[in-house]
Amino acid sequence: MVSSLSILNAIVLMVKGDVSGSLLEFDKAIELDPRQKAYLWQRGLSLYYLNRYEEGAEQFRIDVAQNPNDTEESIWCFLCEARLYGVDEARRRFLEVGVDSRSVMREAYGMFKDGGDPEKLVAAFSNARESEYFYASLYVGLYYESQNEADAAKLHVMAASQSPYGSRSDDYMASLAKVHCDCRNWRFD
């Protein structure tokens, strides 16, 4: 029960933009119950935003070992490892996962794994459900960031954050898009 409270506190802190505080709470949860580590994908996100890429990649690999169908953790592992080893090596190390039920995430997974045209991905979902457009924009922005294309990354992550889904949803990833912008000092005009 106490570890669950730490996890809840960690999530609240991350949503509020306190990345360091969130990591402290996630680590407290693991200290209280080490079995929790395999399920704390959110901890990997905190590690990513604290530039602790090796630990982030390890967290995502542990998560995928527990849930071998987790497309997003595979992508986030790639994002960490692209920072550590470069895009080519990150692709060689890419975590294979099962088929995601969400078409937008299947397409994003393929783009990160094999390369591709990110603009085609976001265009394919521009008239889709609000959540699909949000996820396409977010992951296209993250893809551009992995390619060191900061202007394109900013454009797409901010679009995700300002989209109807990104601005109104209580989805953890909608909050994360805002945290991403804050961590990069990207301001909304």
Secondary structure as UniProt FT lines:
FT   HELIX           2..15
FT   TURN            16..17
FT   HELIX           19..32
FT   HELIX           34..39
FT   HELIX           41..49
FT   TURN            50..51
FT   HELIX           53..66
FT   TURN            68..69
FT   HELIX           71..85
FT   HELIX           87..92
FT   HELIX           103..114
FT   HELIX           118..124
FT   TURN            125..127
FT   HELIX           130..146
FT   TURN            147..148
FT   HELIX           150..162
FT   HELIX           164..168
FT   HELIX           172..183
FT   TURN            184..185
//
